Amino acid sequence: MSIAMEVITTERFQLDRFLEVFPNAPVGSVAKKIHPDFVITNGNTSIGLELTQLFRTNKNSNYQPRQVEAFREQIVGSAKKSYVNKTNVPLDVSVLFSEVPLTNEAAIAQKLINTIETLASGNEPWRVVSRDDIDMPNELSLIKIIKRASHQGCSWNVTQTGWLPNIDELTIQAVISKKNKKLAQYKVCAKEIWLLLVMDQLYLSSSFNIPESVTQHIYASVFDKTVLFSCIDKRYWALKTTTLNDKVQNG
């Protein structure tokens, strides 16, 4: 699957979950666009929805949290492919990485395969081990395996853990302000435009606590609706906004 197709699929998943729960959500034919991401048409009425996913940042590192997560997922995917091609012990695998910096994908994937093969060599139907239990590479913190009847349908995934930071008003306003400048592009496709700010708990890097101050703050937004949406648990906050003057709206 191409990267472009993955982005479209994720955005559509997020949109569908939003439409399931948001009061008076637009109903009609959904078309994938570029600016905005989607337009929903019903008769002579059309509403454009621009989705943007919120990610935490790390100013003290060259790699942002989502980049680290994606690299970990790539390592596990590579390890699974190699393991399935040479081993006839089907497994579900969950991997928790340590905070040791990761550099060489192939080398770490091989370390992971070696550890998993050791765990799978016994008679146990499942095992959960940490670095305290066995001699494990420093890049790994915990591994869980469950033996299956067939490689088909086996799941290999990265376990995420960590504290959730509070998202703040300045972060949200910065994202809104960037999107405000693109309103003219969005208006080409639909007269009414909604901005959907998405948190997706599938990724630790896109998971936040929501203080009450964030939902009570008044944001500068040119959009007809500006909504903060927590995708997995389907919670939403219609943010309070104030209309900007024409000079600001036009950038």
N, C-alpha and C positions, 0 to 999 in steps of 0.2 A: 504494500500500500504506500502511495506517495505521501510526502509530507503535506502537500496541499490538501489531499483527500482526508488525512487525519484531522487537520484543522477544521475543515468543513463538517466532518462527522461530530467532532467535539462541540462545535458551536450549535449544531442542530440539536444535539442531546440537551445542551443547556437551555436552548430556546424552548424546546418541547416541555421540559420540566417547569419552566417559568409559566408557560401558557396554561399548564394544568392547574395552577394554584392562584394566579394573580386575578383579583376581582376585575370584571369587565375587560379581560384580556381580549385583544382583537381576534376575530374568528374569520377564516376565509382561506383562500389559496395562498400557500407560502412559497415564495420564490427566493432562491439564493442570489444575492447580489454582491457587489464589492463595497460600494459606498451608498447606503449603509449595508450591513451584512445580510439583512432579510427585509423583504417587503411583503406584507400580508394584505391581500386585496379581497374585497367583498363588495361586488357591484361597483358603484362609483367611488367607494371609500377605499383608501389605501393608507396604511401606517407602516413607516419604516422603523426598523429596530437595529440599532448599532450595539453590538456586544463587545465588551472589553474585559478580559480576565485580569484580576488583581493578583500580583505576586509580591511577596516580600523581597526586599533588597538587602545587600550586604556591602556597605561602603568600604569595608576593610578587607575585601577580598577581590581578586581578579575574576572570580567565578561566582555568579549569582546562584541562590538556592535552587532554582528550577534547573539550571544548567547541571548542577551536581546531581540532582535527582535523575535527570535524563541520562547522564553518563552511567549512573548505577544501573538503570534499566537496560541500557545498551550492553553492559557487561553481563547481566543475568541472561539476556536474550541470546548473546553469543555463546555463553556457557551451555544453555539449554540445547542449542542447535548441535554443538559438538557432542554433548552427552548422548542425545537421542540417536545420533548417527553411529555411535560405537558401543552402546550399552543396551542390554535387553532387560534392565530392571526399571520399569516405568515408575515415575515419581511425581508427586506434587512437591514443589519446593518454595519456601519463603526464606528470604535472606534479609537480615538486618546488618547493614554496614556500620563500621566504626567511623570515627571522625578523622581517621588517618587519610591524608590527601591521596587521591587516586590519579595515576598517571598513565600506566600502560594497560590498555584494555585487554589485550591478548594474554598478558602475563597474569593479571588478576583473575580473568575468566578461567585460566587453567588451574590456578590455586583453588578456586571455588569448585571446579570439577573434581579435583583430587580429594577435597574434603568431603564432598557429597558421595563420591564412590566409597570412601571409607565408612561413612555412616550407613550406606545402603548394603554393605557387605554382610551385615548381621542378619539375624532372623526376625528382628522386631518389625512389626507392621508400620510403626512410625517412631520418630525420634525428634526431640528438641534439645539442642545442645548450645552452650555458649563457650566463650573462650576460657571460662573458669572450669569447664567440664573436660575439654580436650585441647590438644595442641592445635590451635587454629591460626591461620595467617592474621597478621595485625589489622589488615583491611576489613576483616569480618568480625562481627560481634555475636551474632546468633543465627543459627540455621534450623529450620524445621523441615523434615521430610515425611511424606506419607506415601507408602507403596500402593501402586494401582495395578489394575489388570492389564492395561494397555497404555502405550504412549499417547494414543489419541485422546485429546481432551485434557491432558495433564497441564496443570497451571504452574508456571514459575513466575514469582513476583518479588518485588522489593517491599519489605515491610518498612513503614515510616513511623518514626516516633520523635517526640520533642515537644517543647513548650510552645504555646500559641501566643504570639504577640498581640497587643491591641492595635487595631487599625486606627488611624487618627484623621481628623478633619483635613489637615493640610495635604496628606497623601491623596485623599479622595478628591479634593478640590484641584490638585495638580492634574489628575487624570481627566476630570471634567473639562478643565481649561484647555487641554490639548484637543479634546473632541469638539469644543465650542468653535474652534477655528475652521472646522470642516463642515459646518452646517450647510453652507451653500451647495457643497457636493451632494449632501444627503437629500436636500430639498428637490434635486432634479428628479428623484425617483418617487417621492411622496411628500405631500404637504405637511403631514404630521409625523414627527420623528421622536422616538423614544430612545433613551440611553440606558442600557442595562450593564451595571457594574457587577461582575460575576466573581464570587469566591467558590472554589471547587475543592472540597475536602478530600478528593482522591489524591491530591498533592499536598504535602505538608507546607510547601512553599506558597500555596494559595489558600491557607487556612488561617483565620484570624478570630480573635475575640472582638465583639462589637460593643463598645461602651455606649451608654445612653447618650453621652455628649455628642457622639457621631450621628445618631439618628435625630437629635433635636437641633443640630446645627443648620443654619440656612446657607445654602451653597449658591454660587453664581453660575447659572446654567441657562443655555439658550434652548434647551430641549423641552418638548411638551410634557414629557414625564422623565424623571431621572430616578432610577430604581437600583437599590443595592440588593443583590440576590445571592443567597447561599444555596448552591445548586443541589448538593446531595440531600440535605434535610429539608429543602424546598421552603426556606424562610425568606421573607422579603421585607424591605423597608422602602416605602415611597418617600424619597428624600424631599425635604423642604427646600424650595429654591426661590431666588429672586430674579426677575427679568433683567437682562443686561441691556444697555443702550445700544443703538445701531452701530456705533463706532467700534465697540468692543466685539459685537457679534460678527462684524465683517473683518476682524483681525487688524 
